[in-house]
Amino acid sequence: MAEKFLEPQVALDSWDIRPGEAVADFGCGAGFFTIILGQRVGPKGTVYALDVRQEALDMTKTKVKIFQLANIHLIRADLEAPRGSGIKDQSVDKVLITNVLFQAEDKSAILHEAHRILKDGGSLLIIEWDPETPGAKPKLPTVISKKEADRLITQIGFHLQKECSAGSHHYGLVFKK
């Protein structure tokens, strides 16, 4: 079977999400990952779904209602602003950042925010467009390679744990704080 364009289930399978964990979904968009995260952390877990765009949060809210998930908290946030998530220091187990860095003017600010809210030993999963893959991807010059993402993220104090499959046009990198 051919690999799909973007595969949330496959990417999240390699991330060891556990019931009861607190996870932040930076740039949740339409909630494709948010819903899966909410199901995986279960009723005792928490998912913070953050996006700068209200329409994205509205789409996610609709899905949250359909799937009847009471553990998802929607937050309109500018993640490039200092303390932009509004989440407490060292209070989440995992942070997911999907297709956000290529759009961000201040990638470092977003990564610092992820570092701030993650508990020591917490995990960061980055999923981004793979500039090496031919075909559909943003025509922006800001699409970043795995190597560049690794360099940016390790500068902040994360350590690369592994790569993971994220679909035919994306790469996934898991880091530990």
Secondary structure, 3 states (H helix, E strand, C coil): CCCCCCCHHHHHHCCCCCCCCEEEEECCCCCHHHHHHHHHHCCCCEEEEEECCHHHHHHHHHHHHHHCCCCEEEEECCCCCCCCCCCCCCCEEEEEEECCHHHCCCHHHHHHHHHHHEEEEEEEEEEEECCCCCCCCCCCCCCCCHHHHHHHHHHHCCEEEEEEECCCCEEEEEEEC
